[in-house]
């Protein structure tokens, strides 16, 4: 008999993938944005398996339910899951992989003694008028919950803060994509590309985007957006991490309602020491439950910061300029990173930045040097970049002819990062100059 399973991932595409599996029977899907919303259903029905993912911000709420096996589904290099859950991790999850994992668990369970009977949860308590439930299922005014004390597992460190964090934004995170820029030469235009790409993604209106400045000494994202006078996000990040709390709302600088910035330390010694691989993993893990696209802009020099960003990303944009020494140095560093496991070719795309066509250094030669096809070519247009930086806005917001060339290149890069979004835009553009896509680009 096939086990019963509950899909509580917070990711509609992942839920759709679970429906294709044949090794279990999915229970009726609860209408929930958080794990706590599924607790009333679990009080009445008890599945054998509960599938969850990094998209869910309050997985700890499921740990209170004893009996079902909780499987944390993750794609790519993501931070460690909460304690007490099983992990199925792959670069790209498939129904076949999930079915194989379920069959292995079933075979292992059949060789063990049957578990003791689990006492069912009592029905959810009725809330008093005017009172709301917190994300962990407790009433806002006290510590009463849906379970008896005997049914609650010991909470891992930081669980109290996870249970009392602010509720997730109403918008649903569809599929988290962590993108990291990678290169060997400072000043190659990566920060300009990161902001332009974030602007194009945020214009969709349905996606939430976060750009993260991981350059400890030359933090440029905030200055390029005219936000250099604001308190660095790492002031709040260091305090929150030390207390086991998530990044607070004032640690995010909101550029638009669906686009946020995590600003860099900008050379402050007390903050530079806080930018560690552990802190970067903690930060990205917290952002996954709030944003669809997380764009990491690390420092160019080799080291743990750049390696950590590369390992956490599902897509790495390797940038190189039209400069022979830069091509050689970046290619050597790229091969070393592949050999060390920080990068893998299947996750990398080659971007020619600040490029000038010349017979002395061709695109084909650069592609052959890296063993990667050229995904996008960004032309050299210093005046447009300076104009955008001086105005505190992404270059994709300018209307002059020089900026138009950069915008076209960034739209090409958008097709690499978000092919479905770019394809939808191209389809709308074919309907004529007055199409909704043109209105989307002018927002």
N, C-alpha and C positions, 0 to 999 in steps of 0.2 A: 504494500500500500504506500502511495506517495505521501510524504509529509506535507503538512499545511504550513504555509509561509505567509508572512506579512511584509509588504513593500512599504517601508517608511524611510525613504531616502532623501526626500526633499528635492529630488531631481526627476522631472517628468520623463526625460529621455532614458534615464536609468530604470525607471519603473516600466517603461515600454520594453526595455531589454529583458527584464525579469518575466514579462508576460510571454516571451518566446521560449522560456526554459521548459523542459519536459520532466525534470526530476522531482518537481514538487507542485502542489496545487496552491495557487494564490488565493488568499482570503479576499473578501470584498475590500476595495481600496478606501481607506478613511479619507475624508476631506480635511486634510491637515497641512499646515505649514511648518509645524514643529512636532517633535516627538511627543511632547506632553499632550498634544491633541489626540494622540492615538491611545492614551491610557484608558479612557472610558470603554473603548472597544476591547482592549485587552482584559478588562475586568469581567467581560462577559464571555469572550472567546479566547482560547489559549493556543496560539500556533506553536509548531515545533521550531520554526526558524523566524527570525526577524532580520530583514536586510536593511542596512542603513548606509550612509556615506558621509564624506566630509562636507557635503552641502547642508547637512542638518546641524544647526548650531547648538542643540541641546540633547546630544546623544546620551548624556548622563541620566536623563529622565528614564530611559529604557532600562538602565542598570538596576533600577528599583524593582523590576519585575523578575521574579525568580521562575525558572523553568525553561523558557525558550532560549535557544542558542542564538546569539546576536552575531551577525556577520557584517563586517565593515568593508564595503566595496570601494576600492580606490584605483584610480588610473594614474600612471606616471609616478614621479617622485614626489610624494607628499609626506608631511610630518607624521609622527607616530599617532595612532588612534588612542582613544581613551582606554584605560585599563579595564579588563574584564570582557573584551569583545574579541572574536576571531577576525582575522584579516585575510581578505582575498585581494591581492594587488597585482595589476598587470599594466603594461603600457597602453593596451586597449582591451577592455573587457568584452567578452562575447558570451552568448548563451551557452556555448559548448564548454567554456572555461568554468562558468558558474555551475553547470550541471555536473561536471567532473568533480568539482569541490564538494557538492552536496552528496554525491555517491560515495566519496571517500569518507565523509563524516558518518554516513549511514552505516558503512561497512565497519568502521571503527566502533560505533555504538553497539552494533550487534555482537561484538566480541566482549563487551563489558556487561556487568550485572545491571539489571534495570534500575533506574534511579528511584528513590523514594517518592511516594505520591506528593504532589504539590498542592498545598491548600489554595483554593481559588481566592482571588481578591474580592473584597466586599464591593458592592456597587458604589459608584462615585457619589460622594456627599453632595447634597443640594446646597448651592451657594445662596447666601443671603443677598437680597436685592442691593444693587449698587456696588457689589464686591466682585473683583475679577480674579482669575487664576493666574498665577505667575507661570513662567515658562517651564518650571519643574513640576507643576501640578499642585503646588501648595496654594492655600488661600493667601491673598495679599496681606491680610490683617493678622495672621498667626502662623502656627507651624502644623496645623492639621492638614492631612493629605489624603490621597486615595487609598493608601495601603496601611496595614498595621505595621507596627515596628518590626515584628518577626519576619515580614515579607520584604524588608528593605535591606539591601546589601550594604556593606561598609563603603562609604564614599571615598573616592581617590582624592589626593590633594588638589585643591582648587575647585572641587565640586560645588562648594557652597557659593562661590562667586559665579560659577557657570549657571547655577540654578537661579541666581538673583540678578543676572545681567538684564540689560534692557531688551525688550522683545525685538525679534528680527524685523527688518523693514518689510512692509507689506508685499513688495515686489518679490516674485519667486526667482531664485537663481536656477537657471536652466542647466548649464553645464560649465563648471569652472575651467578656465583656461589660464594657466600661468605662463607668461611670455617673458623671457629674459633677453636683454641685449648683451652681446659679448663681442669684445674686440681687443686689440692690442695697443692701440694708439689713442691717447687723449685728444680731444678736439675733433673727433671724426664725425660729429653730428648726431650721436646716438640720443642725446637728450632732446634735441629738436625733433628727431623721428619719433621718440616715445610720446611726446606731447601731441604731435600731429596725428599719430595713430590713435591715441586715446580720444582725441576730439572727434575723429570720424566714427569711432565705435560708439561714443556717447550720443551722437546725433540720432542714432536709431530710436532713442527714447525708451525702448524696452529693455536695454542692457544697462547694467551697472558696471562702471569701470573705475579702477583705482590704479594710479601711477605711484610707484614707490621709489624714492631716491635712496640708493644704497652706496652713494659715493661719500665717504666720511669727511674728506678734506675739500673737495671741490663740488659741493652740492649745488646743482644748477637748475633743477626743476622749479623750485619756488621763485628764484630770481627771474627766470624766463616767463613766469606767469605773473610777475609783479607782486609776489606774496612774500618777499624776503624779510619783511619787517615782522611777520607773525612768528609766534613761538614755535620752535621746532617740534615736530611730531615726536621726536625721540625723547624729549623731556617727559612726555606723558607715557611713552612706551616703556622707558626704563622703570618708572614708578609702578606701572601696571604689572609688568612682568615680575618685579620683585615681590609683589603682593599676591601673585597668582590670579590676577584679574585679566579680563580681555582689554584690548586697547579701547580707551574711553572715546566718546563721541568728539570731544574737543581735541583729540589727537589727529583727527582727520580735517583737512582744509578742503571745503567743498567748493569746487570750481563751478559746477552746475549741479542741479538736483540729483543727477545720476552719475556724476564724475567727482571723485575725491582724490586728494593728494596726500601722501605721507611724505613730508618734507625731510630733508637730510640734516645731519649734525652741523654741516658747514664749518668743519674744522674745530669746533669747540672740544677741547681735550676731554672734558668730563663726559661728553656724549659720544665721542669717537670710540671710546673704550666699550661702549654699550652695543656697538654694531658687531655682533659676533654671529657665527653660524647658528648657534642655538637661538639667539634672539630673532634672527631672520626667519628661521623655521617656525617659531612661535607666532611671529607677526603674520606670515603668509597663511598659516593654519587658521588664525582668527579671521582673516579677511575672506577666506574661502566661503564662509557662510553668508556673506553680505554682497559679494561682487561676482559678476560673470567673467570679467576679464581683469586680471591682475598683471600689470606691466612693471617689471623690475628693471631698474637702471643702475647697475652696479658700477664700481670703479673699473677703470680699464686695466690697471696693473694686475699681474697675477697674484693670487693669494686666496685665503679662505673665503673672503666676501664674494669674489667673482665665482669661485667654485661652488659655493653654497647656492647662489642664485641659479647657476646652471643646473645643479642637481634637482632643484625644486621645480624647474620649468618643464612643461610638456613640449614647448616650442622655444628654440633658441635661435635668435637672429644674429648671425655672425657678420659683423660689419667690417669692411675694409675699404680704404680710400685709394684713389688713383696715385699711388706713391709706391715705387718699387721697394724701398726698405720696409714700408708698412706691410706690404703683401708678404714679404719673406718672414718678418718677425711674427706677424699674426698667424701665418701658416704653421710656423714652428710651434708656437704656443697652442694652436688648435690641435696639432698632432699629439702634443704632450698631454693635453687635457683628455683626448680620446683614449690614449694609452692608460691614463690614471683612472678612467671611468667617470670623470666629471661630465664629459660630453659623449654623445653617441651620434653617429652621422644621421641616423634616421630621425632624430629630433631636431636637427640643425638645418637652417636655410641660409644661403649666402646672399648678403645685401651689399651692393656696391654703393658706397656713400660718398657724396661730394665728388662725383665721378666726371671725368672729362674723357671723351672718346679720343684715342690716340693710337697710331699704328705701333708705338713702342711698347704699349702694355694693353693688350686686348682683353675683352671680357672672357673669351674662350681660354686664354692662358691662365687667368686668375681662377676660373672654375676648375681647370685641370690641376692647378696647384693645390687646391683644397679638396679635390675629389667631390665637389658639390656643384649642382647646377645653380646658375644665378637666378634667384627668386625675384629680385627687384633691383632696379638701377635708379638711384637718386642723384640728379644732376647737381653740379656745383652752382650754387646761387647764393653767394654770401650776402648780397644786398637784401634779399628777401628775408634771410634768417636774421640779420641785424635789425631790420624793420620790425619783424615779429617780436624779437626779444625786447627791443626798446619800447614797444607798445604793450608788453605784458600779455601777449596772446599767442596761441599756436599759429604756425605759419599757414595752416589750412583755413584761417579766418581772414586772410588777406585777399584782396581782389585784383592786385596788379599782375602784369603778365609774368614777371619773374617768379612770383609765388605760385602762379598757376602751374608752372612746370613741376614744382615741388609737390603740389597737391595731387597732380596726376600720378606722380611716382608713389606717393603715399596711398593713393587708391589702389595702385598695383600691389602694394604691400598689404593692404586690407584684404585683397583677394587671397593672399597667402595665409593670413591670420584668421580670417572669418570668411571662408569661401561662400557659405550659404548667404550671408548678409550681402556680400559683394554681388553675387549672382542675382539676388532679388533686386538690388539697385540697378543692375544692368538691364534686367527685364523691364523695369518700370521706365528706364530712360528711353527704351525703344518706342514707347508709346507717344513720344513727342516732347518738344521743349517745355511744354506746360505740365509735364507729368508730375505726380507726387514726389518722384525721386528728386527732381530739380528743387522742389520745395524743401525736401529733406536736407539737401546739400546747402541750401541758403540759410538754414536755421542758425 
